[in-house]
Amino acid sequence: MILKYFLDNIFTSAVFILMMLSILLIYSLMIQNVDEKTYEFGMLRALGLKLSHLFFIIAFQSMMYSIPGLFLGLIFCFIINSIISNYLYTFTQLVSSYQIVLSSVILAFTIGLVMPVISNIMPIKRALSRTLKDSLDLYHRVNDQLSVDV
């Protein structure tokens, strides 16, 4: 009984740490993408693109990172689960199914769809906070936030 609680706590902690690492990964990808495409976003805004449409473009790009990763992760999970289950069932001579628990799949989909939304908050604020003049300035893209006090 104590071992079950111990393993539950370890696995919950591992899921939390992996979720935080995934949020940081998507956040860094989106910050880099927003910094590289600041001029493009400025040109789109100059051509009449609304800020709400720019928000949806950035959110869609984030989903393009996370949805394929979600499906590849579930396929990888099924393969690894099959290999480990086969080994355990052969070793213990028990018979059971190779199914993944439905609650695990639901948790994976929930984290995989909510995580990009959370990690997109700062890049979207950063992209939408720039004025049109700052977005179109090619020479002062990233260094405009640097200040030196003597």
QUIUR-V706176 format. One record per residue. N is the residue number from 1. PSI is psi as a letter, one per 30 degrees, with the letter a starting at -180 (NA if undefined). Layout:
n:psi
N:PSI
N:PSI
//
This chain:
n:psi
1:e
2:e
3:e
4:e
5:e
6:e
7:e
8:e
9:e
10:e
11:e
12:e
13:e
14:e
15:e
16:e
17:e
18:e
19:e
20:e
21:e
22:e
23:e
24:e
25:e
26:e
27:e
28:e
29:e
30:e
31:e
32:e
33:e
34:e
35:e
36:e
37:g
38:e
39:e
40:e
41:e
42:e
43:e
44:e
45:e
46:f
47:f
48:g
49:k
50:l
51:e
52:e
53:e
54:e
55:e
56:e
57:e
58:e
59:e
60:e
61:e
62:e
63:f
64:f
65:e
66:e
67:e
68:e
69:e
70:e
71:e
72:e
73:e
74:e
75:e
76:e
77:e
78:e
79:e
80:e
81:e
82:e
83:e
84:e
85:e
86:e
87:e
88:e
89:e
90:e
91:e
92:f
93:h
94:l
95:k
96:a
97:l
98:g
99:k
100:k
101:k
102:e
103:e
104:e
105:e
106:e
107:e
108:e
109:e
110:e
111:e
112:f
113:f
114:e
115:e
116:e
117:e
118:e
119:f
120:f
121:e
122:e
123:e
124:e
125:e
126:e
127:e
128:f
129:f
130:k
131:l
132:e
133:e
134:e
135:e
136:f
137:j
138:f
139:f
140:h
141:d
142:f
143:g
144:f
145:g
146:k
147:k
148:k
149:k
150:NA
//
